[in-house]
Amino acid sequence: MRYISTRGQAPARDFAGVLLAGLAEDGGLYVPESWPVLSPADWRALRGLPYPRLAARILQRFVSDSIPFDVLTGICTDAYRDFGHPAVVPLVQLDTGLFVQELFHGPTLAFKDMAMQVLGRLFAHVLQAEDKRVTIVGATSGDTGSAALEACAGRDRIDIVILHPHERTSLVQRRQMTTVNAPNVANIAIQGTFDDCQDLVKAMFADAPFRQEMRLSAVNSINWARIAAQIPYYVAAALALGAPDRETAFAVPTGNFGNVLAAWAARRMGLPIARLIVGSNRNDILTRFLDSNDMSVSTVLPSLAPSMDIQVSSNFERALFELLDRDPVATSASMRGFRETGRMSVPDAVWRRARTVFHGFRLDDEGIEAEIRRVHAATGYLADPHTAVGIAAARARAPQQAVTTVAMGTAHPAKFPEAMERATGLHPALPPRLADLFTREERFTVLPNDLTAVQGAVRALAARNWH
Ligand SMILES: *Cc1c(COP(=O)(O)O)cnc(C)c1O
């Protein structure tokens, strides 16, 4: 399978190529040249498989001959081995026709592990096969950094440097990053904001000699392999609930649009998905777009569901490309206009087509707290603030549950103890494998918001490990 850029000006690549490249050179995002489509018989043949084997079978359609199937199966088996639930992605029923799919049983207790655990192993395999090495750099305000560190720690041929804003992340989030102890890992606390961290990462990528010298790479949510690795759990849920003979709807707590885009991809592959409900918190740019064809950026406001505190959803470009009938010229023009003016609307027919699949839903902090309390009172289930947005979205947009709806459970409630305690009076415990999080030794370096200092730290890590 080949991949093309949404902006049409970058070379087509195979799966291994897009894995290592991340963003395309023309600023676009890689998408499959054509979508694999499965027949009802193909879907039926996947019923009842253990999750890692199902994941390998779905991923195989996108990896094609970049990686042998037995290697891919080994990667998926290994990636999900240490998850805290034997089903990996269990479904929990909350009501007639209403389920939560828990995607948070991985090492960092958030759904980012679902893709990242596979991605780290894919990187290691491809780098070995091509005799290369990379330095992954990233900025994080929370979940992505720790998931990337857990996925890459101790892997040959990879060094990983994660920047976080000093004293501006939650204690659980910081400790999940700074207690990952491996010789190829560096945590840097920047004396600045999350935006400063992101600017430093961008500046490192923009410094071409440095980029080449350090062979910089990224594992952020625009990497196609992350989307691909998120498709299988939609398949698992739909098959368990009767696909291909019955339709399912999904409600997805959304930030960068990566998770819901994976659901769209599953639908494009022929999985019978009735609708996709895009849940947002008070940062509701996507809901405003779906309600009124107005995608206009405003300032990011902090909320109880911080992993959705995003105004520009980078993966939306992939959906836009499809909605515009895969026209790279129109996609480039829209994205350029959006960057220049901070707003975008699409032709009316295109917007209407988007609304046949995607429905918007918004919940402010008060609503999130009320929903956590309501779900707990009604069922005893503890939904974290992100998952609560998903559940509320599923109830609001599928009131009669005519179609079985699955809310995606994207984080473990123990990651957000204060919000849970305020809503329910309960303090959810960390799972046993993380129980010692607060006594583990932390390792991080505090640096000023200064490019030269950060580049020095990246070089020092590489110097220690490259020989
Ligand atoms: C990243 C994240 C999201 C948002 O997912 P996107 O793919 O960026 O839309 C939602 N919930 C949690 C807990 C997350 O970590």
The ligand as an SDF file (V2000), in Angstrom:
LIG
                    3D

 15 15  0  0  0  0  0  0  0  0999 V2000
   -5.6310   12.4030   23.6900 C   0  0  0  0  0  0  0  0  0  0  0  0
   -6.8650   12.2060   24.4730 C   0  0  0  0  0  0  0  0  0  0  0  0
   -8.1370   12.5340   23.9510 C   0  0  0  0  0  0  0  0  0  0  0  0
   -8.3190   13.1550   22.5900 C   0  0  0  0  0  0  0  0  0  0  0  0
   -8.0130   12.2710   21.5520 O   0  0  0  0  0  0  0  0  0  0  0  0
   -7.7500   12.8190   20.0580 P   0  0  0  0  0  0  0  0  0  0  0  0
   -7.3070   11.6380   19.2970 O   0  0  0  0  0  0  0  0  0  0  0  0
   -6.6430   13.8580   20.2090 O   0  0  0  0  0  0  0  0  0  0  0  0
   -9.0100   13.4140   19.5700 O   0  0  0  0  0  0  0  0  0  0  0  0
   -9.2500   12.2730   24.7290 C   0  0  0  0  0  0  0  0  0  0  0  0
   -9.1260   11.7630   25.9750 N   0  0  0  0  0  0  0  0  0  0  0  0
   -7.9280   11.4570   26.5110 C   0  0  0  0  0  0  0  0  0  0  0  0
   -7.8750   10.9330   27.8950 C   0  0  0  0  0  0  0  0  0  0  0  0
   -6.7520   11.6570   25.7820 C   0  0  0  0  0  0  0  0  0  0  0  0
   -5.5560   11.3480   26.3350 O   0  0  0  0  0  0  0  0  0  0  0  0
  1  2  1  0
  2  3  1  0
  2 14  2  0
  3  4  1  0
  3 10  2  0
  4  5  1  0
  5  6  1  0
  6  7  2  0
  6  8  1  0
  6  9  1  0
 10 11  1  0
 11 12  2  0
 12 13  1  0
 12 14  1  0
 14 15  1  0
M  END
$$$$
